[in-house]
Amino acid sequence: MSLANGYLTREDALRLVSEQGLNVNIPYGYQRIENLAFRGLGITSVIIPDSVVSIEYEAFESNNLVSLTIPASVNFIGLHAFN
């Protein structure tokens, strides 16, 4: 995982879905969810920790989200992040 730089990448997202299935609980420590990280992975729920401040464009696009937790720490949500 890319915790060294605080960025959750596509590779990290694939690993999380592989380990956790379609209900993803992002580990504390990530500060930014990168562009297209979870795009099209079919996840149904995600819990974002309060270490995250930025969700980049299309980060969660094309999923089946029915449950989403976004903390108050998030101060940027990119275009089409949840389409």
C-alpha positions in Angstrom: 0.0 0.0 0.0 1.1 3.6 -0.7 0.8 4.8 2.9 4.4 6.2 2.6 3.1 9.1 0.5 -0.5 9.1 1.8 -2.0 8.4 -1.7 -4.5 5.5 -2.2 -3.8 4.3 -5.8 -5.6 2.0 -8.1 -3.2 -0.8 -7.0 -4.1 -0.2 -3.4 -7.8 -0.2 -4.2 -7.5 -3.5 -6.1 -5.7 -5.0 -3.1 -8.4 -3.7 -0.6 -11.2 -5.2 -2.7 -9.3 -8.4 -3.0 -8.9 -8.6 0.8 -12.2 -7.1 1.9 -14.7 -7.8 -0.8 -17.3 -5.3 -2.0 -17.6 -3.6 1.5 -14.5 -1.6 1.8 -13.1 0.0 4.9 -10.2 2.2 3.9 -7.4 2.0 6.5 -6.5 5.2 8.5 -3.5 7.0 7.2 -4.4 7.7 3.6 -4.8 11.4 2.9 -5.8 11.3 -0.8 -7.8 8.9 -2.9 -6.3 9.0 -6.3 -8.1 9.5 -9.7 -10.0 6.4 -10.8 -8.8 4.4 -7.8 -12.0 2.4 -7.3 -13.6 3.0 -10.7 -15.7 0.1 -11.9 -14.8 -2.3 -9.1 -18.4 -3.0 -8.2 -18.1 -2.0 -4.5 -21.3 -1.6 -2.6 -20.1 0.3 0.5 -17.1 2.3 1.6 -16.0 3.8 4.8 -13.5 6.6 4.4 -11.3 7.4 7.4 -10.9 11.0 8.8 -7.3 11.0 7.6 -8.6 11.6 4.1 -8.8 15.2 2.9 -9.1 14.7 -0.9 -11.1 12.4 -3.1 -9.9 12.9 -6.7 -12.0 12.8 -9.9 -13.8 9.6 -10.8 -12.3 7.9 -7.7 -15.5 5.8 -7.1 -17.2 6.2 -10.5 -19.2 3.2 -11.9 -19.8 1.3 -8.7 -22.9 0.0 -6.9 -22.6 2.1 -3.8 -25.6 1.9 -1.4 -23.6 3.0 1.7 -21.0 5.7 1.9 -19.3 7.4 4.8 -17.4 10.6 4.1 -15.8 12.3 7.1 -15.8 16.1 7.7 -12.0 16.1 7.0 -12.6 15.8 3.3 -12.3 19.3 1.8 -12.1 18.3 -1.9 -14.2 16.0 -4.0 -13.3 15.8 -7.6 -15.6 15.9 -10.6 -17.6 12.7 -11.1 -16.1 11.2 -8.0 -19.2 9.1 -7.3 -21.0 8.9 -10.7 
